[in-house]
Amino acid sequence: MSAAASIAVSAWCPASGDHRGVHWSEGLIRSGAADGPAIDLPPGAFAVPGLIDGHLHLILGGLGLEMLDLASCTSRAEVEGRVRARHATLEAGRWLIAQGWNEDRWGGEQPTAAWFDGLDGRHVVAWRMDHHACVVSRSVLAQLDLSSTPEGGEIVRDAAGMPTGVLREAAAWHIAKPAIPAPGMDARRAALDAAVRHLHALGVTGVGSMEYGVDLEHVLAPRRHDLPLRMAITLLDRDWPLDVTQGVTFDRTDRLWVVGYKSFIDGTLGSRTARMHEPYADEPTTRGLWTELAADGLLRDWAEHVLANGLSPSMHAIGDAALTAALDALERDERKVGRIEHAQTARAEDIARCAGRIISMQPLHKADDAPSAPSRLGPSRLDRFFRFRDFANAGARLVFGSDWPIVTCCPIAGMRAAITGIDRTGAVVAPDQSLTPIEALHAYTLDAASALGFPAGCGTLQAGAPADLTILDRDPRTADWMNAPPRVLMTIVGGDIVHRAN
């Protein structure tokens, strides 16, 4: 820390909404004068409680930092060009893994295995931006067992019945994914460190991360006392009957703990696999898919089993029918600790049922999906899309996150999307559903901390609270979020400065 004289930093405390001068000294935030060394910050710097990403995939995100990124591609030629360029840098026999493609960015043409021809037989897997579908090269197709389609999945075929290379939902997860060489534990540990550094640079001090038990045991648990990031783990292991042993016996620290288990009810809006009450406007032959336990009629049993063991059932529900199913499964959740993830489309009658419930949303998913929402939903259902304001007014507990690596884990970008309604094309979508800066901050601080079981005081700047802070270059309440959103100057976790902007 700087030995310069103490300087006042404006701060916002979400517990009371007050605004006060604070000083930093010896790992504590104190009102008024402080005698210890101070953080040397420019005029106008503003402290908020450490920002929390309520929903991401930490190790997958860290591994994704090394994957070929196709998110900005706007044509088949651009996809093929980037794949060829990466192919040229890889040694023979190594798989080429990519992520981020979105057919809506180039008019809707689905990629096929033919896009990867001419790569000397290189095995290629490219995940759609939502990771609910992938396209593989012909060399990968040749080694997959495509004789049957898993429940809740789809092997896309052409008019002649031949596989195109695209696998969706359970077909991607249970057919394609097992064929891909899994990164070793050393690579996963390195991915953890890379992910934490990346998050710190974006002002993130804590996360709600979706992870498998094997990674909890071998990658995360050995670091549970000294992780430079607070992590609430939701376990993705969901075989039925569910063994919750790992969740209920895990040795919690103030840096790592298990908060619950996750189940997938449906797919995604972009892939038209999110389960809807009515057919898709641009594909009237489908209402999307039920997946996993929901497809087997076991969702309520699963949720009640998780609740009975004192844990939080977290349910992926993007379609409006999936949201209805999640709410039905939580009818006996009197403590209202169950979490509904995404809730991208909602009928009015279900909005009212969300009072007091945890609705975990990702504002940048709105920014990504908004351009295709009119075609997917049609004009009569656009009012069901990303109802931030309606959920808040109904008394839902909004928690915001990113779903990284699906989109960037930058909470400032997420807040900008929630506050302005801007989408990835620059258009402002449904501004009546936008939130105030204070509401967005709550969803990234106090409400996220409360929903995910963070240590007492996290999400606030009250006396005695853990010293987790994000220092911004300006007051987020009055910033021009459309044109000049705040910038992260410093990230502090447990009194330690873990990032300082250049």
Secondary structure by P-SEA (a helix, b strand, c coil): cccccbbbbbbbbccccbbbbbbbccccccccccccccccccccbbbccccccccccaaaaaaacccccccccccaaaaaaaaaaaaaaccccbbbbbccccccccccccccccccccccccbbbbbccccccccccaaaaaacccccccccccccccccccccccccccccccccccccccccaaaaaaaaaaaaaaaaaacccccbbbbccccccccccccccccccccbbbbccccccccccccccccccccccccbbbbbccccccccccccccccccccccccccccccccccaaaaaaaaaaacbbbbbbcccaaaaaaaaaaacccccccccccccccccaaaaaacccbbbbbbaaaaaaacccccccccccccccccaaaaaaaaccbbbbbbccccccccaaaaaaaaacccccccccccccccccaaaaaaaacaaaaaaacccccccccccccccbbbbccccccccccccccccccccccccccccccc
